[in-house]
């Protein structure tokens, strides 16, 4: 069982602002759920003509930061910030 927890970048390190999004049977399902959370934030913050750096700055300042526990052997830890950086480049072309 994999648990997706969501922290709030605006309230960094404030456990009162962290919640459980859900539990998933498989690692790929948990990763997909975490990516969806990031994608929704980026869609909310994205404005026409925005640069990737500006969108990433909005996300890291105010977005939701999902993480998954536990990380299975042989898998890299999911990084919402790394994923967001990649998506910002795609969204802002």
C-alpha positions in Angstrom: 0.0 0.0 0.0 1.3 3.4 -1.0 0.1 6.6 0.7 0.1 9.9 -1.2 0.4 12.8 1.3 0.2 16.5 0.2 2.1 19.3 1.7 1.5 23.0 1.0 4.4 24.9 -0.5 3.0 28.1 0.9 3.0 26.6 4.5 6.4 24.9 4.2 7.0 22.4 7.0 3.7 23.1 8.6 2.2 19.6 9.4 -1.2 21.1 10.1 -1.4 22.0 6.3 -0.5 18.5 5.2 -3.2 15.9 4.4 -3.5 12.4 3.0 -4.8 12.4 -0.6 -5.3 8.6 -0.7 -3.9 5.1 -0.5 -3.0 3.1 -3.6 -2.3 -0.5 -4.3 0.6 0.0 -6.7 3.5 2.5 -7.0 2.4 3.5 -10.6 -1.1 4.4 -9.3 0.4 6.5 -6.5 2.7 8.3 -8.9 -0.1 9.0 -11.3 -2.2 10.5 -8.5 0.7 12.7 -7.4 1.3 13.9 -10.9 -2.3 14.7 -11.3 -2.2 16.9 -8.2 0.8 18.8 -9.6 -0.8 19.1 -13.1 -3.9 20.6 -11.6 -1.8 23.2 -9.7 0.1 24.1 -12.8 -3.1 24.5 -14.9 -4.5 26.8 -12.2 -1.3 29.0 -12.2 -0.5 29.0 -15.9 -1.2 32.2 -17.8 -0.8 32.8 -21.5 2.7 34.1 -22.3 4.1 32.9 -18.9 7.6 31.6 -18.8 8.5 28.2 -17.5 10.5 29.9 -14.7 7.6 32.1 -13.7 5.2 29.2 -13.6 7.7 27.0 -11.6 8.1 29.9 -9.2 4.4 30.2 -8.7 4.2 26.4 -8.1 7.1 26.3 -5.6 5.7 29.2 -3.7 2.0 28.3 -3.6 1.4 24.9 -5.0 0.6 21.5 -3.5 3.6 19.2 -3.0 2.6 15.6 -3.1 4.9 12.8 -1.8 4.6 9.1 -1.6 5.4 6.7 1.2 6.9 4.2 1.2 9.3 4.2 -1.7 9.7 0.7 -3.0 13.1 -0.9 -3.5 14.5 -0.1 -6.9 12.4 3.0 -7.5 13.5 6.6 -7.3 11.6 8.8 -4.8 8.9 10.8 -6.6 9.8 14.5 -6.6 6.9 16.8 -7.2 9.3 19.7 -7.8 11.3 17.8 -10.4 8.1 16.7 -12.2 6.7 20.3 -12.0 9.9 21.7 -13.6 9.5 19.3 -16.5 5.8 20.1 -16.9 6.5 23.8 -16.8 8.9 23.5 -19.7 6.3 21.6 -21.7 3.4 24.0 -20.8 5.3 27.1 -21.5 7.2 25.8 -24.5 
